[in-house]
Amino acid sequence: MFKPAILIASFVTAGAVPSLAETSITFGSPPIAEVEAVFVAKELGIFDKNGLKFEALPSTSNQAMVAALVSGSHQIAAISPTVLLQAIDSGMDLVVVGTCGVTSARTAKNMGLAVRAGVEISKPEDLKGKKIGAPGTNGTIDVLFKQWLKLKDIPETKLTFIEVPIPNTADVLKGGTIDAIIAGQPSLGRAVSQSNGKVAFHYMSELPENLPYTTFATTREWAKANSDAVEAFQASLAEGAAFVKANPDKTREILSKYTRLPIEVLSTFELPECKTVPTKEGLDFFDKAMRDEGLLTGSIDTAGLIVP
């Protein structure tokens, strides 16, 4: 069971990773499929095998995770790339030790714009004047959608964006206070069915691949002082990702346990494409996109954020 309990991981001097000294790690993550390799590595004992006693601590707030890293109460956390870059822009010295879920052609239909019944949106121009719900203004999904609008030459100022928490996606669309909502599965399917609507655009199919939906971040100070622990975490993550690719059905069983989503729901969409090594290109995309939106002001060395 995914319980909010204190997370301690001890790096032992015996076993598969003899160089690890005793180290305590608190790992924070939302219960989402995009961190599937972490859940798999935990469930299958991969972290234990690599010298880490590991247990995920749930969170729903990116901002809370940033604060936890800076305060030292967490050592590694799953944070969206947009929140990560904003935190760094504000002066926090964070780095990236891994990723998992990334954009891909295979999973493009997992994300889309759900339109409620009675609203006609069949081409990008129809979005003008509409109220669009987004799960976190200036968040990763919001920024990606606005990049798609640029591709279609639709000024985002012609739309009204309203922040809608992910758990409220279907209810808000059904209630009629918005015309459409940006959502990922399973929220996308629920929103469409409950509002008798449709998916107007699977806009991710027109955006670059290998963009991270989330990053595994830590402070630069902690990463430097615990290089062996970082290496063990990365090795465990890679092994978890390999299992995900080879065993989708078993992965769904594990995800069901950690996300509390029924197997039947998880079986309605493609598992995220999991690539565990961060790329400068992926971070650069968000860096530029956010600067276009006026969300970043300082210079960020994106290559220097990646811990090899």
C-alpha positions as CSV (number, residue, x, y, z in Angstrom):
1,M,0.0,0.0,0.0
2,F,1.2,3.5,-0.9
3,K,1.3,5.0,2.6
4,P,2.6,8.4,3.6
5,A,5.3,7.2,6.0
6,I,8.9,8.3,6.7
7,L,11.1,7.0,4.0
8,I,14.6,5.8,4.8
9,A,17.0,4.1,2.4
10,S,20.2,2.7,3.9
11,F,23.2,2.1,1.7
12,V,25.1,-0.8,3.1
13,T,28.7,-1.7,2.8
14,A,28.1,-5.3,1.9
15,G,26.4,-6.9,-1.0
16,A,26.1,-5.7,-4.6
17,V,27.2,-2.2,-3.9
18,P,30.1,-2.4,-1.4
19,S,31.2,1.2,-1.7
20,L,27.9,2.7,-0.4
21,A,28.1,4.1,3.1
22,E,24.9,4.3,5.2
23,T,22.8,7.1,3.6
24,S,19.2,8.1,4.3
25,I,17.0,9.0,1.3
26,T,13.5,10.3,1.2
27,F,12.0,10.0,-2.2
28,G,8.8,11.9,-3.1
29,S,6.6,11.3,-6.1
30,P,3.0,11.7,-7.2
31,P,1.2,8.3,-7.9
32,I,1.3,8.6,-11.7
33,A,2.3,6.2,-14.4
34,E,5.1,8.4,-15.7
35,V,7.3,7.3,-12.7
36,E,6.5,3.6,-13.5
37,A,10.2,2.5,-13.4
38,V,10.5,3.7,-9.7
39,F,7.4,1.7,-8.7
40,V,8.6,-1.4,-10.5
41,A,12.1,-1.1,-8.9
42,K,10.6,-0.8,-5.5
43,E,8.1,-3.6,-5.9
44,L,10.6,-6.1,-7.4
45,G,13.3,-5.4,-4.8
46,I,15.7,-3.9,-7.4
47,F,16.6,-1.0,-5.0
48,D,17.3,-3.5,-2.3
49,K,19.5,-5.6,-4.6
50,N,21.5,-2.5,-5.5
51,G,22.1,-1.6,-1.9
52,L,19.1,0.7,-1.3
53,K,16.3,0.3,1.2
54,F,13.7,2.2,-0.8
55,E,10.1,3.3,-0.2
56,A,8.2,5.9,-2.1
57,L,6.6,8.8,-0.2
58,P,3.5,10.1,-2.0
59,S,2.9,13.8,-2.9
60,T,0.6,15.7,-5.2
61,S,2.4,19.0,-5.2
62,N,5.5,19.9,-7.3
63,Q,6.1,23.0,-5.2
64,A,6.0,21.0,-2.0
65,M,8.6,18.6,-3.4
66,V,10.9,21.5,-4.3
67,A,10.6,22.9,-0.8
68,A,11.3,19.4,0.7
69,L,14.5,19.1,-1.4
70,V,15.8,22.5,-0.4
71,S,15.0,21.9,3.3
72,G,16.7,18.5,3.2
73,S,13.6,16.5,4.3
74,H,13.7,14.8,0.9
75,Q,16.8,13.9,-1.1
76,I,15.2,12.9,-4.5
77,A,11.8,13.9,-5.8
78,A,9.8,13.6,-9.0
79,I,9.2,17.2,-10.3
80,S,7.8,18.4,-13.6
81,P,10.5,20.1,-15.8
82,T,8.7,23.4,-15.8
83,V,8.6,23.6,-12.0
84,L,12.2,22.5,-11.9
85,L,13.4,25.2,-14.2
86,Q,11.4,27.9,-12.4
87,A,12.9,26.8,-9.1
88,I,16.4,27.0,-10.6
89,D,15.6,30.4,-12.1
90,S,14.6,31.6,-8.6
91,G,18.0,30.6,-7.2
92,M,17.6,27.0,-6.1
93,D,20.6,24.8,-7.0
94,L,18.9,21.6,-8.2
95,V,20.1,19.0,-10.6
96,V,18.5,16.0,-12.5
97,V,19.5,12.4,-11.8
98,G,17.0,10.7,-14.0
99,T,13.7,10.7,-15.9
100,C,11.1,8.2,-16.9
101,G,7.9,9.1,-18.8
102,V,8.7,11.0,-22.0
103,T,6.7,12.1,-25.1
104,S,6.5,9.6,-27.9
105,A,4.5,8.8,-31.0
106,R,3.4,5.5,-29.4
107,T,1.7,7.3,-26.5
108,A,0.6,10.5,-28.2
109,K,-3.1,9.5,-27.8
110,N,-2.7,9.4,-24.0
111,M,-2.9,13.2,-24.1
112,G,-5.5,15.4,-25.7
113,L,-8.1,18.2,-25.6
114,A,-11.5,16.9,-24.4
115,V,-14.5,19.0,-25.6
116,R,-17.9,18.7,-23.9
117,A,-21.1,18.1,-25.8
118,G,-22.6,21.2,-27.3
119,V,-19.3,22.9,-28.1
120,E,-18.0,22.7,-31.6
121,I,-14.2,22.5,-31.9
122,S,-13.0,20.7,-34.9
123,K,-10.1,22.8,-36.1
124,P,-7.6,24.9,-34.2
125,E,-9.2,28.2,-35.2
126,D,-12.4,27.1,-33.3
127,L,-10.4,27.4,-30.0
128,K,-10.5,31.2,-30.2
129,G,-12.8,32.7,-27.5
130,K,-13.1,29.3,-25.7
131,K,-12.5,28.6,-22.0
132,I,-9.9,25.9,-21.7
133,G,-9.2,24.0,-18.5
134,A,-5.5,23.1,-17.7
135,P,-4.1,21.0,-14.8
136,G,-1.8,23.7,-13.5
137,T,-1.3,27.0,-15.3
138,N,2.2,27.2,-16.7
139,G,2.8,23.5,-15.8
140,T,4.2,21.0,-18.2
141,I,1.0,20.0,-19.9
142,D,0.0,23.7,-20.2
143,V,3.3,24.7,-21.7
144,L,3.2,21.8,-24.2
145,F,-0.3,22.8,-25.3
146,K,0.7,26.4,-25.8
147,Q,3.6,25.3,-27.9
148,W,1.1,23.4,-30.1
149,L,-1.0,26.6,-30.4
150,K,2.1,28.4,-31.7
151,L,2.5,25.7,-34.4
152,K,-1.1,26.4,-35.4
153,D,-0.6,30.2,-35.3
154,I,-3.3,30.5,-32.7
155,P,-2.5,33.3,-30.2
156,E,-2.9,32.0,-26.7
157,T,-4.3,35.4,-25.7
158,K,-7.4,34.5,-27.8
159,L,-8.2,31.7,-25.3
160,T,-9.1,31.9,-21.6
161,F,-7.2,29.4,-19.5
162,I,-8.6,28.2,-16.2
163,E,-6.7,26.0,-13.7
164,V,-8.5,22.8,-13.0
165,P,-7.0,20.2,-10.6
166,I,-6.6,16.8,-12.2
167,P,-9.1,15.0,-9.9
168,N,-11.8,17.6,-10.9
169,T,-11.2,17.3,-14.7
170,A,-14.4,15.3,-15.6
171,D,-16.7,17.1,-13.2
172,V,-15.7,20.6,-14.3
173,L,-16.0,19.8,-18.0
174,K,-19.4,18.1,-17.4
175,G,-20.6,21.1,-15.4
176,G,-20.2,23.4,-18.3
177,T,-18.0,26.1,-16.7
178,I,-15.4,25.4,-19.4
179,D,-15.6,24.5,-23.0
180,A,-12.7,22.0,-23.2
181,I,-9.9,20.7,-21.1
182,I,-6.3,19.6,-21.6
183,A,-5.9,16.2,-20.0
184,G,-4.0,12.9,-20.0
185,Q,-5.3,9.4,-19.4
186,P,-7.2,8.2,-17.5
187,S,-8.7,11.7,-16.8
188,L,-9.1,12.3,-20.6
189,G,-11.3,9.3,-21.1
190,R,-13.4,10.0,-18.0
191,A,-13.9,13.7,-19.0
192,V,-15.1,12.7,-22.5
193,S,-17.5,10.0,-21.3
194,Q,-19.0,12.0,-18.5
195,S,-19.6,15.1,-20.6
196,N,-20.8,13.1,-23.7
197,G,-18.0,14.9,-25.5
198,K,-15.1,14.0,-27.7
199,V,-11.3,14.4,-28.1
200,A,-10.8,17.2,-30.6
201,F,-7.0,17.0,-30.8
202,H,-4.3,14.6,-29.8
203,Y,-1.9,17.5,-30.0
204,M,1.1,15.6,-28.6
205,S,1.4,13.8,-32.0
206,E,2.7,17.1,-33.5
207,L,5.3,17.9,-30.8
208,P,8.8,16.6,-30.4
209,E,9.5,13.1,-28.9
210,N,11.6,12.4,-25.8
211,L,10.4,15.4,-23.8
212,P,10.2,14.5,-20.1
213,Y,6.9,14.7,-18.3
214,T,8.8,14.6,-15.0
215,T,12.3,14.7,-13.8
216,F,14.0,13.1,-10.8
217,A,15.7,16.0,-9.1
218,T,17.9,16.5,-6.1
219,T,20.1,19.3,-4.8
220,R,23.6,19.7,-6.3
221,E,25.1,19.6,-2.9
222,W,23.5,16.2,-2.0
223,A,24.4,14.7,-5.4
224,K,28.1,15.7,-5.0
225,A,28.2,14.3,-1.5
226,N,26.4,11.1,-2.4
227,S,27.7,10.1,-5.9
228,D,27.6,6.4,-5.1
229,A,24.0,6.7,-3.9
230,V,23.0,8.5,-7.1
231,E,24.7,5.9,-9.2
232,A,22.8,3.1,-7.4
233,F,19.5,5.0,-7.9
234,Q,20.2,5.4,-11.6
235,A,21.1,1.7,-12.1
236,S,17.9,0.7,-10.3
237,L,15.9,3.1,-12.4
238,A,17.4,1.6,-15.7
239,E,16.6,-1.9,-14.6
240,G,13.1,-1.0,-13.7
241,A,12.6,0.6,-17.1
242,A,13.9,-2.5,-18.9
243,F,11.3,-4.6,-16.9
244,V,8.5,-2.1,-17.9
245,K,9.3,-2.5,-21.6
246,A,9.4,-6.3,-21.5
247,N,6.5,-6.8,-19.1
248,P,3.6,-4.4,-19.7
249,D,1.0,-6.6,-18.0
250,K,2.9,-7.1,-14.8
251,T,3.8,-3.4,-14.9
252,R,0.1,-2.5,-14.9
253,E,-0.4,-4.7,-11.9
254,I,2.3,-2.9,-10.0
255,L,1.0,0.5,-11.2
256,S,-2.4,-0.4,-9.9
257,K,-1.0,-1.0,-6.5
258,Y,1.0,2.3,-6.3
259,T,-1.4,4.6,-8.1
260,R,-4.6,2.9,-6.9
261,L,-6.0,2.9,-10.4
262,P,-7.9,-0.3,-11.4
263,I,-6.2,-2.6,-13.9
264,E,-9.3,-2.1,-16.1
265,V,-8.5,1.6,-16.3
266,L,-4.8,1.2,-16.8
267,S,-5.5,-1.2,-19.7
268,T,-7.3,1.5,-21.6
269,F,-4.2,3.4,-22.6
270,E,-0.6,2.9,-23.5
271,L,2.0,2.7,-20.7
272,P,4.3,5.8,-20.8
273,E,7.5,5.5,-22.8
274,C,10.2,5.4,-20.1
275,K,13.7,6.7,-20.8
276,T,15.7,7.1,-17.7
277,V,18.7,9.2,-18.9
278,P,17.9,13.0,-19.0
279,T,18.9,14.9,-22.2
280,K,20.0,18.5,-22.7
281,E,17.6,18.6,-25.7
282,G,14.6,17.8,-23.6
283,L,15.5,20.5,-21.0
284,D,16.3,23.0,-23.7
285,F,12.8,22.6,-25.2
286,F,11.2,23.6,-22.0
287,D,13.8,26.3,-21.3
288,K,12.9,28.0,-24.6
289,A,9.2,27.4,-24.4
290,M,9.1,29.0,-20.9
291,R,11.2,31.9,-22.0
292,D,8.7,32.5,-24.8
293,E,6.0,32.7,-22.1
294,G,8.1,35.0,-19.9
295,L,8.3,32.4,-17.2
296,L,12.2,32.4,-17.0
297,T,14.5,35.4,-16.8
298,G,18.0,34.2,-15.8
299,S,20.4,32.1,-17.7
300,I,20.3,28.4,-17.1
301,D,23.1,25.9,-18.0
302,T,20.8,23.0,-19.0
303,A,23.7,20.7,-19.6
304,G,25.1,21.4,-16.2
305,L,21.8,20.3,-14.6
306,I,22.3,16.7,-15.6
307,V,24.2,14.3,-13.3
308,P,25.7,11.6,-15.5
